[in-house]
Amino acid sequence: MAEKSVSISSRNGRVGFRMLLAAVALIGLTGCELSWTGFQKQLTGAKEILFGAVGATSSKTEPKPEPSGAEFSSPLAQKTKANAELLREILRVVYMREPSNRTEFGSLVDSLNQGASFEGLYNGFTHSSIYRKIETANPGATEQALKVFSEELMILESELPTPTVFDANAAKPLAVPVTPTADSSGVSELVFEKRGAVQPSPKPSDFIEKYSAQFAGASIFTLKRVLGDEALKVVNVKKDEKEKLAAWYSKWVVRMAEKKVDFGLELRNKLDEQFHYKWAMSSSEDQLRWEVLNRLHRVLNQANGHDSEQ
């Protein structure tokens, strides 16, 4: 199944690739000035960009690649190296497996180099026929994963003007492959409350209990997909007011860091709300989307007994 993890359908792939302009700028997370431009002259491979610019290190000990020759001499080669490292993280975190199909992986990196947007690529992965097969082949999740999912879903839904109403199919794998669009962050199996409908006002614990019952028995991959979709909705709702988005993000990130989950970079684990606020203010929505999704996927992965860095 590992090989299938990076082999998405060409149709979904083309849609996703055209939509991922700002993903590579995520690398700027490690900068003192939180700027991508300031690091371009320091590029000596993806690990230098991600971990070496200000002495940040991966939470796992990894050797740094040694640049040599023309391989690392051009901006394109450096960008390719950075995109490959970022893509590898995305695939590991989303699929919980290492990418193994080098041809498909190379095609994805090429698409990143050409300016595809991250949100489209992520939706291309999680709403593809391949992902649906993975959901079907991996039924169930641990009790802890379901608990974490229900708690995080309740928190995300509280940020939406109209919370999502999930029908009986929401806990099942995707019924059919879904091709996402530029503004699509949900899936066809989710039923949304009609505007004007009267909203109940139960306690947060009531929502958690409801979600736990409704998604009991769902695949861990289904839980990851649903939670990711809802997180994208929250970002999209807040994106028009950058200060409010940054304020929400910085508080949310610190709360997630308190869970003591390895998020892949030491700076991601900082319990410093002001640091994360400044980063969010200087970064694109696309960068911020991956930072949110990365944390949610890793938290669920760990709750289900899987280390995303393995």
N, C-alpha and C positions, 0 to 999 in steps of 0.2 A: 504493500500500500504506500510505502515511502516514495516510490517512484511516481505514483499517481499524484502525490501531494503537490508537485510542481508542474504537473501536466494538465493545465486547465484547457478548456475548449478554446479553439481559435476565435470563435465568435465572441465569447465573454472576454477573452484576453484582449481583443482589439478594442472593445468598448472601454475596458479598464485602462489600457495603456494610454489612450488619448486623454485621460483625465488626471494625470499625475504630475503636474508641473513642479510643485514645490517640495516634493518629498526629500530630495537630497539635501535641502537646507537644514534638515533636522540635525545634521552633523554639527551645526553651530551651537548646539546645546552646551558644549563643554567650554565655550570661550568666556574669558573674564568680562568682555564687553558684550557677550551674547550675540556676536555678529559672525555671519558666514564669511564676509569679505576679508576680515582680519586673519583668517586661517588659510586662505588659498595659497599663500607663499610658503606655508609650513607643511604642505601636504607631502607626506612620504609614505603613502599607502593608507588604507582605510583605518587601520588601528591608530595611526598617528592622528588622524582627524578626530576620531571618536574619543580617544583616551589620552593622547600625548600633548595636546596643545597647552594645557595649564596644569599638567601633572596628574590629571584624573586617570584613574585606572579602572579597568573592568573589575567587577566584583568576583570574577573568576580569573585566576592567574593564567595569562596567555602570552606566548612569545610575540614580540612585535616583528612584523615582516621587515626584512632588510632590503631597502630599495637599491637597485643597481641598474646602470645602463639605461638605454632608451625606453625600457619598459615603464619607467616612472617619470620620464623627462617631460612629457607633454601634459597640459591641463586635461585633455581628454582621457589620457591614461589614468591620471589621478582621480578624475571624476568617475571613471568606470570602476576603479578599485573601491571608491567610497560607496557607489551605488550597489556593488556586489555585496559589500559587507552589510549594508542596510537591508537589502533584499533577503539575505540569508537570515537575518534576525526576524524579519516579518514571517518568513516561511516556517522557521522553527517555532515561533510563538503561536502562530495561527494553527498549524498542522501538528505541532508537537513532534516533528520529525525533521531530520536533516534533509535538505534537498539532495537528490541523487541523480537526476536527469540533467546532465551538463548542457545538452543542446537546448532544452527548454529554459534552463536557468540563464544561459547566455542570451536567449531571445528576450527574456524579461529585462535583463540588464540593458540591452540595446534600447528597449522601449523607454526605460528610465532616462537613458542618455539623451533620447530624442525629445524629452519633455512631457512624458505622460504624467497624469496626476495621481496622487496616492489614493484618494478616496475611491476613484474608479477601479484601481488595481485591487484594493482590498475587497470591494464589492464583487469584483470579478472572481476573486478566490472564494469568498464565503457564500456566493449565490450561484455557483457553478454546478454542473452535473457531477463533477468529481467530488465536490464537497458533500453533495447530497448522498453519494455512495458511501463516503466516510461516515456520515451521520448514521446511515442505515447499518453499516457494518460494526458500529461501536455503540450499542445501546447502553443506556444507563450511565449514572454518575455516582460518585460517593455521596454519602449523607452530608458531609462537610461542604462539598462543592455545591450541592443544591441549596444549602443554608446560605453560603456566601452569595450565590446567584440571586436568591430571593431578596436578601438585604440590599445588594447593590442595585437591583432592578427597582426596588421601592424608592431608593434615593434618587435614581435617574428620573423615574416617572414623576416625582414631586417637583422636578424642574420644568416639566412640560406644561404649557397652558391647557392642553387637553391630553390627559394620560391615555396611553394605548389600552384598548380593551382586547384581550387575547381570547380567541375562540378555542374550541376543542382541538383544532389542528395545530395550534401554536407550538405544542410540545413535541410535535412529530418532525421528522426530517422533511426538507422541502419536497412538496409533492411533484413539482416539475422544475427544471432549471429556470432561473429567473435572470433576465438580462437587466442589470441596473442602468439607470440613466444618471445624468449629471446631478439632478436634485433628488435622486432616490436613495433613501437611507433605511427604508423598511423593506419588508418582503410581503409577497402576496398572501401568505398564510395568516398574516396578522390582520385582525379586524379593528378598524379605527372608529372611535366614537364620533358620531355625527355632530356637527356644530349645532349648538343650541340645546343639546341634550342635557338633562339635569344630572349633575355630577354628585355622587355620594361622597360623604366626608368621613370615612372610617379612620381609625387610628393607624399609624404606621405598622404596628404589630399585626393588624388585621390584614394589611396588604401582604406582609411577609408570609403569614400563614396561608393566605389565598394562593400566592405564587408557588409556595412549597408544595401545596396539594395539586395545583394545576400542572406543574412541570415535573412531578414525581415520575421517575422512570425515563425521563428524556435523556438523550445522548449528551455527553459532556460537550460535544461539538455543536449540538443544537443550542445548549445554554450559552456557549461562547458566541454563536451567531446572533442570537436574540439580544443578548446584552450589548454586543457591539453595535447592532442596528439602533438600539435605543440611545446609546451614547452619542452616536452621530447625529441623531435628532436633537439632542440637547445642545450640542455645539452649533448646529445650524440655527436653532432658535435664538441663541445668544450672540451670533457672530456679527450682527449689525452694530453692536455697541462693544467696542474692543475692551474698554476699561472694565465693563461688567463681566465680559467673558474671561478676562485675565483674573479678575477678583474671584470668580467662581472656580476657575481652574486651579489657582494657587492654593485655595483652601481645600479643594478636593484632593489635590496631589499630596498635601501634607497628611491628610487623613489616610490616604492609601499607603503612604510611607510608614505610618505607624503600624501597619500590618506585618512589617519586617519580612516582606517578600523581596527576593532579588529581582530588581527591575533591569539589570544588565549594565548599568552605569552607576558609579557612586553618586554622581550629581543628581541622578533621578531619585535617589534615596534620601536626599537632604530634607531635614525637618525645618526648612527655612521658607516661610511663606513669601517673604519679600523677594527672595531669589527667584522663585518660580513665577511670581507676578511680573518681575522685570523681563524674564525670559519670554513669557507669553505676550507681553506688550511689544517685544521686538521680533516676534516670529509670526509666520503665516498661519492661517487657520488650518492648512493642510498639515503642517508640522505638528500643531497642537493636537489634531485628530489622532495622529499615530501615537503621540505620547499618552493620550487617554486610552486608546485601544490596547496599546502595549501593556499598560498596567492591568486593565481588566482581564485580558487573556492570561497574563502571568499569574494573577491572583487565582483565577479559576483552575489553571493548570496545576498550581501547587496544591490547592484544596483537593484536587482529584488525584494527588499522589505523583505528579509528574514535574520534573525539573526542566524548565524551558531551555536551560543551557546545556543539557546533556546532548 
